[in-house]
Amino acid sequence: MTDGRCKLIIKDLPSCTEGKVCPYEFHDLFAAPFAEALGGRDIDHPIANLLPGDGTCDGSDLPPEAAAAFASLDDYAQNLLASGTPVPGDGNLDRIVDAADVAGIVQWWGGPSVYDFDHDGMTDGADLAAVLMGWTPRP
């Protein structure tokens, strides 16, 4: 999940790592190497992770602005995960099929990706069709 400035990644970890490994990554997209050149997009370099790697990563050690972003993104992500309802064509899992999903198709065109909805090993026109068929109209 991202709010444009920060990106929260929730990892699905084996139970044997519980309390030992942080299940989150929380990145400042504009602090990562090459962030300015890439416009802060899709950057989740380990050096930009604001959380410790141990099991005590609840966001409490973050500066106030980052802590608020962490809490907001975590709340949104937990609600999304709890809903369990997949949205066809939603590759970035924001529960909306929109231009961001088309951009993902274009970015990963010709290769494997989360946008490979037909699981043929290649992001292509069939996957673009899935996005267009699942397009979520704005209210």
Chimera marker file (.cmm) of the C-alpha trace (Angstrom):
<marker_set name="trace">
<marker id="1" x="0.000" y="0.000" z="0.000" r="1" g="1" b="0" radius="0.5"/>
<marker id="2" x="1.191" y="3.507" z="-0.661" r="1" g="1" b="0" radius="0.5"/>
<marker id="3" x="0.028" y="7.016" z="0.065" r="1" g="1" b="0" radius="0.5"/>
<marker id="4" x="2.399" y="8.464" z="-2.525" r="1" g="1" b="0" radius="0.5"/>
<marker id="5" x="5.144" y="9.269" z="-0.029" r="1" g="1" b="0" radius="0.5"/>
<marker id="6" x="5.335" y="6.077" z="2.037" r="1" g="1" b="0" radius="0.5"/>
<marker id="7" x="4.919" y="2.433" z="1.096" r="1" g="1" b="0" radius="0.5"/>
<marker id="8" x="3.852" y="-0.314" z="3.505" r="1" g="1" b="0" radius="0.5"/>
<marker id="9" x="4.598" y="-3.929" z="2.682" r="1" g="1" b="0" radius="0.5"/>
<marker id="10" x="3.112" y="-6.700" z="4.812" r="1" g="1" b="0" radius="0.5"/>
<marker id="11" x="5.007" y="-9.965" z="4.453" r="1" g="1" b="0" radius="0.5"/>
<marker id="12" x="3.422" y="-13.377" z="4.855" r="1" g="1" b="0" radius="0.5"/>
<marker id="13" x="6.006" y="-15.065" z="7.078" r="1" g="1" b="0" radius="0.5"/>
<marker id="14" x="6.210" y="-18.610" z="8.430" r="1" g="1" b="0" radius="0.5"/>
<marker id="15" x="4.959" y="-18.902" z="12.011" r="1" g="1" b="0" radius="0.5"/>
<marker id="16" x="8.430" y="-19.936" z="13.224" r="1" g="1" b="0" radius="0.5"/>
<marker id="17" x="9.642" y="-16.361" z="12.613" r="1" g="1" b="0" radius="0.5"/>
<marker id="18" x="6.867" y="-14.704" z="14.652" r="1" g="1" b="0" radius="0.5"/>
<marker id="19" x="8.352" y="-12.171" z="17.057" r="1" g="1" b="0" radius="0.5"/>
<marker id="20" x="11.807" y="-12.562" z="15.519" r="1" g="1" b="0" radius="0.5"/>
<marker id="21" x="11.382" y="-10.979" z="12.090" r="1" g="1" b="0" radius="0.5"/>
<marker id="22" x="9.414" y="-7.848" z="11.313" r="1" g="1" b="0" radius="0.5"/>
<marker id="23" x="6.432" y="-8.705" z="9.101" r="1" g="1" b="0" radius="0.5"/>
<marker id="24" x="6.405" y="-5.137" z="7.774" r="1" g="1" b="0" radius="0.5"/>
<marker id="25" x="8.544" y="-3.001" z="5.554" r="1" g="1" b="0" radius="0.5"/>
<marker id="26" x="7.805" y="0.712" z="5.638" r="1" g="1" b="0" radius="0.5"/>
<marker id="27" x="9.596" y="2.824" z="3.075" r="1" g="1" b="0" radius="0.5"/>
<marker id="28" x="10.054" y="6.504" z="2.503" r="1" g="1" b="0" radius="0.5"/>
<marker id="29" x="9.825" y="6.449" z="-1.276" r="1" g="1" b="0" radius="0.5"/>
<marker id="30" x="11.712" y="9.696" z="-1.659" r="1" g="1" b="0" radius="0.5"/>
<marker id="31" x="14.673" y="8.751" z="0.553" r="1" g="1" b="0" radius="0.5"/>
<marker id="32" x="15.701" y="5.658" z="-1.405" r="1" g="1" b="0" radius="0.5"/>
<marker id="33" x="18.697" y="5.710" z="-3.759" r="1" g="1" b="0" radius="0.5"/>
<marker id="34" x="17.764" y="7.137" z="-7.154" r="1" g="1" b="0" radius="0.5"/>
<marker id="35" x="14.366" y="8.261" z="-5.799" r="1" g="1" b="0" radius="0.5"/>
<marker id="36" x="14.566" y="11.650" z="-7.450" r="1" g="1" b="0" radius="0.5"/>
<marker id="37" x="15.462" y="10.181" z="-10.839" r="1" g="1" b="0" radius="0.5"/>
<marker id="38" x="12.636" y="7.646" z="-10.597" r="1" g="1" b="0" radius="0.5"/>
<marker id="39" x="10.087" y="10.051" z="-9.166" r="1" g="1" b="0" radius="0.5"/>
<marker id="40" x="9.732" y="7.973" z="-6.000" r="1" g="1" b="0" radius="0.5"/>
<marker id="41" x="7.845" y="5.246" z="-7.843" r="1" g="1" b="0" radius="0.5"/>
<marker id="42" x="8.168" y="1.567" z="-7.025" r="1" g="1" b="0" radius="0.5"/>
<marker id="43" x="11.146" y="2.104" z="-4.738" r="1" g="1" b="0" radius="0.5"/>
<marker id="44" x="11.406" y="-0.222" z="-1.796" r="1" g="1" b="0" radius="0.5"/>
<marker id="45" x="15.144" y="-0.475" z="-1.416" r="1" g="1" b="0" radius="0.5"/>
<marker id="46" x="16.204" y="-1.909" z="1.981" r="1" g="1" b="0" radius="0.5"/>
<marker id="47" x="18.127" y="1.258" z="2.810" r="1" g="1" b="0" radius="0.5"/>
<marker id="48" x="14.827" y="3.205" z="2.787" r="1" g="1" b="0" radius="0.5"/>
<marker id="49" x="13.049" y="0.817" z="5.201" r="1" g="1" b="0" radius="0.5"/>
<marker id="50" x="12.192" y="2.884" z="8.273" r="1" g="1" b="0" radius="0.5"/>
<marker id="51" x="11.478" y="-0.115" z="10.519" r="1" g="1" b="0" radius="0.5"/>
<marker id="52" x="13.946" y="-2.357" z="12.353" r="1" g="1" b="0" radius="0.5"/>
<marker id="53" x="14.311" y="-5.910" z="11.074" r="1" g="1" b="0" radius="0.5"/>
<marker id="54" x="13.513" y="-7.523" z="14.419" r="1" g="1" b="0" radius="0.5"/>
<marker id="55" x="10.073" y="-8.468" z="15.711" r="1" g="1" b="0" radius="0.5"/>
<marker id="56" x="9.381" y="-5.130" z="17.423" r="1" g="1" b="0" radius="0.5"/>
<marker id="57" x="8.259" y="-3.164" z="14.406" r="1" g="1" b="0" radius="0.5"/>
<marker id="58" x="4.965" y="-1.524" z="15.333" r="1" g="1" b="0" radius="0.5"/>
<marker id="59" x="5.855" y="1.944" z="14.067" r="1" g="1" b="0" radius="0.5"/>
<marker id="60" x="6.207" y="3.402" z="17.568" r="1" g="1" b="0" radius="0.5"/>
<marker id="61" x="9.815" y="4.484" z="16.927" r="1" g="1" b="0" radius="0.5"/>
<marker id="62" x="8.902" y="6.495" z="13.818" r="1" g="1" b="0" radius="0.5"/>
<marker id="63" x="8.776" y="10.296" z="13.706" r="1" g="1" b="0" radius="0.5"/>
<marker id="64" x="5.182" y="11.598" z="14.160" r="1" g="1" b="0" radius="0.5"/>
<marker id="65" x="4.442" y="12.175" z="10.463" r="1" g="1" b="0" radius="0.5"/>
<marker id="66" x="5.781" y="8.747" z="9.475" r="1" g="1" b="0" radius="0.5"/>
<marker id="67" x="3.979" y="7.085" z="12.409" r="1" g="1" b="0" radius="0.5"/>
<marker id="68" x="0.686" y="8.601" z="11.251" r="1" g="1" b="0" radius="0.5"/>
<marker id="69" x="1.291" y="7.372" z="7.694" r="1" g="1" b="0" radius="0.5"/>
<marker id="70" x="2.226" y="3.915" z="9.004" r="1" g="1" b="0" radius="0.5"/>
<marker id="71" x="-0.943" y="3.711" z="11.127" r="1" g="1" b="0" radius="0.5"/>
<marker id="72" x="-3.158" y="4.866" z="8.276" r="1" g="1" b="0" radius="0.5"/>
<marker id="73" x="-1.643" y="2.479" z="5.724" r="1" g="1" b="0" radius="0.5"/>
<marker id="74" x="-1.642" y="-0.420" z="8.186" r="1" g="1" b="0" radius="0.5"/>
<marker id="75" x="-5.305" y="0.152" z="9.044" r="1" g="1" b="0" radius="0.5"/>
<marker id="76" x="-6.235" y="0.264" z="5.361" r="1" g="1" b="0" radius="0.5"/>
<marker id="77" x="-4.161" y="-2.833" z="4.581" r="1" g="1" b="0" radius="0.5"/>
<marker id="78" x="-5.563" y="-4.840" z="7.498" r="1" g="1" b="0" radius="0.5"/>
<marker id="79" x="-9.137" y="-4.001" z="6.448" r="1" g="1" b="0" radius="0.5"/>
<marker id="80" x="-8.328" y="-4.960" z="2.878" r="1" g="1" b="0" radius="0.5"/>
<marker id="81" x="-6.761" y="-8.253" z="3.937" r="1" g="1" b="0" radius="0.5"/>
<marker id="82" x="-9.706" y="-9.004" z="6.228" r="1" g="1" b="0" radius="0.5"/>
<marker id="83" x="-12.198" y="-8.476" z="3.401" r="1" g="1" b="0" radius="0.5"/>
<marker id="84" x="-10.685" y="-11.391" z="1.487" r="1" g="1" b="0" radius="0.5"/>
<marker id="85" x="-12.644" y="-10.497" z="-1.631" r="1" g="1" b="0" radius="0.5"/>
<marker id="86" x="-10.444" y="-10.394" z="-4.735" r="1" g="1" b="0" radius="0.5"/>
<marker id="87" x="-11.120" y="-7.758" z="-7.368" r="1" g="1" b="0" radius="0.5"/>
<marker id="88" x="-10.491" y="-9.178" z="-10.882" r="1" g="1" b="0" radius="0.5"/>
<marker id="89" x="-7.892" y="-7.095" z="-12.704" r="1" g="1" b="0" radius="0.5"/>
<marker id="90" x="-6.562" y="-5.448" z="-9.531" r="1" g="1" b="0" radius="0.5"/>
<marker id="91" x="-2.840" y="-6.202" z="-9.676" r="1" g="1" b="0" radius="0.5"/>
<marker id="92" x="-1.732" y="-3.691" z="-7.056" r="1" g="1" b="0" radius="0.5"/>
<marker id="93" x="-4.398" y="-4.917" z="-4.595" r="1" g="1" b="0" radius="0.5"/>
<marker id="94" x="-5.865" y="-1.503" z="-3.814" r="1" g="1" b="0" radius="0.5"/>
<marker id="95" x="-9.381" y="-2.902" z="-4.476" r="1" g="1" b="0" radius="0.5"/>
<marker id="96" x="-9.793" y="-0.554" z="-7.436" r="1" g="1" b="0" radius="0.5"/>
<marker id="97" x="-9.094" y="-1.445" z="-11.053" r="1" g="1" b="0" radius="0.5"/>
<marker id="98" x="-7.888" y="1.793" z="-12.589" r="1" g="1" b="0" radius="0.5"/>
<marker id="99" x="-5.067" y="3.549" z="-14.438" r="1" g="1" b="0" radius="0.5"/>
<marker id="100" x="-2.529" y="2.328" z="-11.848" r="1" g="1" b="0" radius="0.5"/>
<marker id="101" x="-3.282" y="-1.248" z="-12.927" r="1" g="1" b="0" radius="0.5"/>
<marker id="102" x="-2.930" y="-0.319" z="-16.612" r="1" g="1" b="0" radius="0.5"/>
<marker id="103" x="0.417" y="1.299" z="-15.739" r="1" g="1" b="0" radius="0.5"/>
<marker id="104" x="1.471" y="-1.940" z="-14.040" r="1" g="1" b="0" radius="0.5"/>
<marker id="105" x="0.605" y="-3.912" z="-17.168" r="1" g="1" b="0" radius="0.5"/>
<marker id="106" x="2.676" y="-1.527" z="-19.296" r="1" g="1" b="0" radius="0.5"/>
<marker id="107" x="5.594" y="-1.544" z="-16.846" r="1" g="1" b="0" radius="0.5"/>
<marker id="108" x="5.797" y="-5.352" z="-16.774" r="1" g="1" b="0" radius="0.5"/>
<marker id="109" x="4.756" y="-5.997" z="-20.398" r="1" g="1" b="0" radius="0.5"/>
<marker id="110" x="6.349" y="-9.139" z="-21.809" r="1" g="1" b="0" radius="0.5"/>
<marker id="111" x="7.515" y="-10.585" z="-18.503" r="1" g="1" b="0" radius="0.5"/>
<marker id="112" x="6.165" y="-12.318" z="-15.420" r="1" g="1" b="0" radius="0.5"/>
<marker id="113" x="4.437" y="-10.124" z="-12.846" r="1" g="1" b="0" radius="0.5"/>
<marker id="114" x="1.535" y="-9.848" z="-10.438" r="1" g="1" b="0" radius="0.5"/>
<marker id="115" x="-0.371" y="-8.487" z="-13.436" r="1" g="1" b="0" radius="0.5"/>
<marker id="116" x="-0.174" y="-11.858" z="-15.207" r="1" g="1" b="0" radius="0.5"/>
<marker id="117" x="-3.815" y="-12.657" z="-14.439" r="1" g="1" b="0" radius="0.5"/>
<marker id="118" x="-4.052" y="-15.685" z="-16.726" r="1" g="1" b="0" radius="0.5"/>
<marker id="119" x="-0.852" y="-17.161" z="-15.223" r="1" g="1" b="0" radius="0.5"/>
<marker id="120" x="0.772" y="-17.923" z="-18.577" r="1" g="1" b="0" radius="0.5"/>
<marker id="121" x="4.124" y="-16.496" z="-17.445" r="1" g="1" b="0" radius="0.5"/>
<marker id="122" x="3.841" y="-13.288" z="-19.445" r="1" g="1" b="0" radius="0.5"/>
<marker id="123" x="2.141" y="-9.945" z="-18.885" r="1" g="1" b="0" radius="0.5"/>
<marker id="124" x="0.409" y="-9.278" z="-22.196" r="1" g="1" b="0" radius="0.5"/>
<marker id="125" x="-2.781" y="-8.314" z="-23.996" r="1" g="1" b="0" radius="0.5"/>
<marker id="126" x="-4.865" y="-10.981" z="-22.264" r="1" g="1" b="0" radius="0.5"/>
<marker id="127" x="-3.915" y="-9.455" z="-18.913" r="1" g="1" b="0" radius="0.5"/>
<marker id="128" x="-4.694" y="-5.961" z="-20.185" r="1" g="1" b="0" radius="0.5"/>
<marker id="129" x="-8.116" y="-7.271" z="-21.193" r="1" g="1" b="0" radius="0.5"/>
<marker id="130" x="-8.637" y="-8.540" z="-17.629" r="1" g="1" b="0" radius="0.5"/>
<marker id="131" x="-7.877" y="-5.063" z="-16.298" r="1" g="1" b="0" radius="0.5"/>
<marker id="132" x="-10.220" y="-3.385" z="-18.770" r="1" g="1" b="0" radius="0.5"/>
<marker id="133" x="-13.004" y="-5.892" z="-18.008" r="1" g="1" b="0" radius="0.5"/>
<marker id="134" x="-12.608" y="-5.288" z="-14.275" r="1" g="1" b="0" radius="0.5"/>
<marker id="135" x="-12.379" y="-1.495" z="-14.550" r="1" g="1" b="0" radius="0.5"/>
<marker id="136" x="-13.855" y="0.124" z="-11.430" r="1" g="1" b="0" radius="0.5"/>
<marker id="137" x="-15.939" y="3.204" z="-12.229" r="1" g="1" b="0" radius="0.5"/>
<marker id="138" x="-15.426" y="6.208" z="-9.987" r="1" g="1" b="0" radius="0.5"/>
<marker id="139" x="-18.479" y="7.505" z="-8.094" r="1" g="1" b="0" radius="0.5"/>
<link id1="1" id2="2" r="1" g="1" b="0" radius="0.2"/>
<link id1="2" id2="3" r="1" g="1" b="0" radius="0.2"/>
<link id1="3" id2="4" r="1" g="1" b="0" radius="0.2"/>
<link id1="4" id2="5" r="1" g="1" b="0" radius="0.2"/>
<link id1="5" id2="6" r="1" g="1" b="0" radius="0.2"/>
<link id1="6" id2="7" r="1" g="1" b="0" radius="0.2"/>
<link id1="7" id2="8" r="1" g="1" b="0" radius="0.2"/>
<link id1="8" id2="9" r="1" g="1" b="0" radius="0.2"/>
<link id1="9" id2="10" r="1" g="1" b="0" radius="0.2"/>
<link id1="10" id2="11" r="1" g="1" b="0" radius="0.2"/>
<link id1="11" id2="12" r="1" g="1" b="0" radius="0.2"/>
<link id1="12" id2="13" r="1" g="1" b="0" radius="0.2"/>
<link id1="13" id2="14" r="1" g="1" b="0" radius="0.2"/>
<link id1="14" id2="15" r="1" g="1" b="0" radius="0.2"/>
<link id1="15" id2="16" r="1" g="1" b="0" radius="0.2"/>
<link id1="16" id2="17" r="1" g="1" b="0" radius="0.2"/>
<link id1="17" id2="18" r="1" g="1" b="0" radius="0.2"/>
<link id1="18" id2="19" r="1" g="1" b="0" radius="0.2"/>
<link id1="19" id2="20" r="1" g="1" b="0" radius="0.2"/>
<link id1="20" id2="21" r="1" g="1" b="0" radius="0.2"/>
<link id1="21" id2="22" r="1" g="1" b="0" radius="0.2"/>
<link id1="22" id2="23" r="1" g="1" b="0" radius="0.2"/>
<link id1="23" id2="24" r="1" g="1" b="0" radius="0.2"/>
<link id1="24" id2="25" r="1" g="1" b="0" radius="0.2"/>
<link id1="25" id2="26" r="1" g="1" b="0" radius="0.2"/>
<link id1="26" id2="27" r="1" g="1" b="0" radius="0.2"/>
<link id1="27" id2="28" r="1" g="1" b="0" radius="0.2"/>
<link id1="28" id2="29" r="1" g="1" b="0" radius="0.2"/>
<link id1="29" id2="30" r="1" g="1" b="0" radius="0.2"/>
<link id1="30" id2="31" r="1" g="1" b="0" radius="0.2"/>
<link id1="31" id2="32" r="1" g="1" b="0" radius="0.2"/>
<link id1="32" id2="33" r="1" g="1" b="0" radius="0.2"/>
<link id1="33" id2="34" r="1" g="1" b="0" radius="0.2"/>
<link id1="34" id2="35" r="1" g="1" b="0" radius="0.2"/>
<link id1="35" id2="36" r="1" g="1" b="0" radius="0.2"/>
<link id1="36" id2="37" r="1" g="1" b="0" radius="0.2"/>
<link id1="37" id2="38" r="1" g="1" b="0" radius="0.2"/>
<link id1="38" id2="39" r="1" g="1" b="0" radius="0.2"/>
<link id1="39" id2="40" r="1" g="1" b="0" radius="0.2"/>
<link id1="40" id2="41" r="1" g="1" b="0" radius="0.2"/>
<link id1="41" id2="42" r="1" g="1" b="0" radius="0.2"/>
<link id1="42" id2="43" r="1" g="1" b="0" radius="0.2"/>
<link id1="43" id2="44" r="1" g="1" b="0" radius="0.2"/>
<link id1="44" id2="45" r="1" g="1" b="0" radius="0.2"/>
<link id1="45" id2="46" r="1" g="1" b="0" radius="0.2"/>
<link id1="46" id2="47" r="1" g="1" b="0" radius="0.2"/>
<link id1="47" id2="48" r="1" g="1" b="0" radius="0.2"/>
<link id1="48" id2="49" r="1" g="1" b="0" radius="0.2"/>
<link id1="49" id2="50" r="1" g="1" b="0" radius="0.2"/>
<link id1="50" id2="51" r="1" g="1" b="0" radius="0.2"/>
<link id1="51" id2="52" r="1" g="1" b="0" radius="0.2"/>
<link id1="52" id2="53" r="1" g="1" b="0" radius="0.2"/>
<link id1="53" id2="54" r="1" g="1" b="0" radius="0.2"/>
<link id1="54" id2="55" r="1" g="1" b="0" radius="0.2"/>
<link id1="55" id2="56" r="1" g="1" b="0" radius="0.2"/>
<link id1="56" id2="57" r="1" g="1" b="0" radius="0.2"/>
<link id1="57" id2="58" r="1" g="1" b="0" radius="0.2"/>
<link id1="58" id2="59" r="1" g="1" b="0" radius="0.2"/>
<link id1="59" id2="60" r="1" g="1" b="0" radius="0.2"/>
<link id1="60" id2="61" r="1" g="1" b="0" radius="0.2"/>
<link id1="61" id2="62" r="1" g="1" b="0" radius="0.2"/>
<link id1="62" id2="63" r="1" g="1" b="0" radius="0.2"/>
<link id1="63" id2="64" r="1" g="1" b="0" radius="0.2"/>
<link id1="64" id2="65" r="1" g="1" b="0" radius="0.2"/>
<link id1="65" id2="66" r="1" g="1" b="0" radius="0.2"/>
<link id1="66" id2="67" r="1" g="1" b="0" radius="0.2"/>
<link id1="67" id2="68" r="1" g="1" b="0" radius="0.2"/>
<link id1="68" id2="69" r="1" g="1" b="0" radius="0.2"/>
<link id1="69" id2="70" r="1" g="1" b="0" radius="0.2"/>
<link id1="70" id2="71" r="1" g="1" b="0" radius="0.2"/>
<link id1="71" id2="72" r="1" g="1" b="0" radius="0.2"/>
<link id1="72" id2="73" r="1" g="1" b="0" radius="0.2"/>
<link id1="73" id2="74" r="1" g="1" b="0" radius="0.2"/>
<link id1="74" id2="75" r="1" g="1" b="0" radius="0.2"/>
<link id1="75" id2="76" r="1" g="1" b="0" radius="0.2"/>
<link id1="76" id2="77" r="1" g="1" b="0" radius="0.2"/>
<link id1="77" id2="78" r="1" g="1" b="0" radius="0.2"/>
<link id1="78" id2="79" r="1" g="1" b="0" radius="0.2"/>
<link id1="79" id2="80" r="1" g="1" b="0" radius="0.2"/>
<link id1="80" id2="81" r="1" g="1" b="0" radius="0.2"/>
<link id1="81" id2="82" r="1" g="1" b="0" radius="0.2"/>
<link id1="82" id2="83" r="1" g="1" b="0" radius="0.2"/>
<link id1="83" id2="84" r="1" g="1" b="0" radius="0.2"/>
<link id1="84" id2="85" r="1" g="1" b="0" radius="0.2"/>
<link id1="85" id2="86" r="1" g="1" b="0" radius="0.2"/>
<link id1="86" id2="87" r="1" g="1" b="0" radius="0.2"/>
<link id1="87" id2="88" r="1" g="1" b="0" radius="0.2"/>
<link id1="88" id2="89" r="1" g="1" b="0" radius="0.2"/>
<link id1="89" id2="90" r="1" g="1" b="0" radius="0.2"/>
<link id1="90" id2="91" r="1" g="1" b="0" radius="0.2"/>
<link id1="91" id2="92" r="1" g="1" b="0" radius="0.2"/>
<link id1="92" id2="93" r="1" g="1" b="0" radius="0.2"/>
<link id1="93" id2="94" r="1" g="1" b="0" radius="0.2"/>
<link id1="94" id2="95" r="1" g="1" b="0" radius="0.2"/>
<link id1="95" id2="96" r="1" g="1" b="0" radius="0.2"/>
<link id1="96" id2="97" r="1" g="1" b="0" radius="0.2"/>
<link id1="97" id2="98" r="1" g="1" b="0" radius="0.2"/>
<link id1="98" id2="99" r="1" g="1" b="0" radius="0.2"/>
<link id1="99" id2="100" r="1" g="1" b="0" radius="0.2"/>
<link id1="100" id2="101" r="1" g="1" b="0" radius="0.2"/>
<link id1="101" id2="102" r="1" g="1" b="0" radius="0.2"/>
<link id1="102" id2="103" r="1" g="1" b="0" radius="0.2"/>
<link id1="103" id2="104" r="1" g="1" b="0" radius="0.2"/>
<link id1="104" id2="105" r="1" g="1" b="0" radius="0.2"/>
<link id1="105" id2="106" r="1" g="1" b="0" radius="0.2"/>
<link id1="106" id2="107" r="1" g="1" b="0" radius="0.2"/>
<link id1="107" id2="108" r="1" g="1" b="0" radius="0.2"/>
<link id1="108" id2="109" r="1" g="1" b="0" radius="0.2"/>
<link id1="109" id2="110" r="1" g="1" b="0" radius="0.2"/>
<link id1="110" id2="111" r="1" g="1" b="0" radius="0.2"/>
<link id1="111" id2="112" r="1" g="1" b="0" radius="0.2"/>
<link id1="112" id2="113" r="1" g="1" b="0" radius="0.2"/>
<link id1="113" id2="114" r="1" g="1" b="0" radius="0.2"/>
<link id1="114" id2="115" r="1" g="1" b="0" radius="0.2"/>
<link id1="115" id2="116" r="1" g="1" b="0" radius="0.2"/>
<link id1="116" id2="117" r="1" g="1" b="0" radius="0.2"/>
<link id1="117" id2="118" r="1" g="1" b="0" radius="0.2"/>
<link id1="118" id2="119" r="1" g="1" b="0" radius="0.2"/>
<link id1="119" id2="120" r="1" g="1" b="0" radius="0.2"/>
<link id1="120" id2="121" r="1" g="1" b="0" radius="0.2"/>
<link id1="121" id2="122" r="1" g="1" b="0" radius="0.2"/>
<link id1="122" id2="123" r="1" g="1" b="0" radius="0.2"/>
<link id1="123" id2="124" r="1" g="1" b="0" radius="0.2"/>
<link id1="124" id2="125" r="1" g="1" b="0" radius="0.2"/>
<link id1="125" id2="126" r="1" g="1" b="0" radius="0.2"/>
<link id1="126" id2="127" r="1" g="1" b="0" radius="0.2"/>
<link id1="127" id2="128" r="1" g="1" b="0" radius="0.2"/>
<link id1="128" id2="129" r="1" g="1" b="0" radius="0.2"/>
<link id1="129" id2="130" r="1" g="1" b="0" radius="0.2"/>
<link id1="130" id2="131" r="1" g="1" b="0" radius="0.2"/>
<link id1="131" id2="132" r="1" g="1" b="0" radius="0.2"/>
<link id1="132" id2="133" r="1" g="1" b="0" radius="0.2"/>
<link id1="133" id2="134" r="1" g="1" b="0" radius="0.2"/>
<link id1="134" id2="135" r="1" g="1" b="0" radius="0.2"/>
<link id1="135" id2="136" r="1" g="1" b="0" radius="0.2"/>
<link id1="136" id2="137" r="1" g="1" b="0" radius="0.2"/>
<link id1="137" id2="138" r="1" g="1" b="0" radius="0.2"/>
<link id1="138" id2="139" r="1" g="1" b="0" radius="0.2"/>
</marker_set>
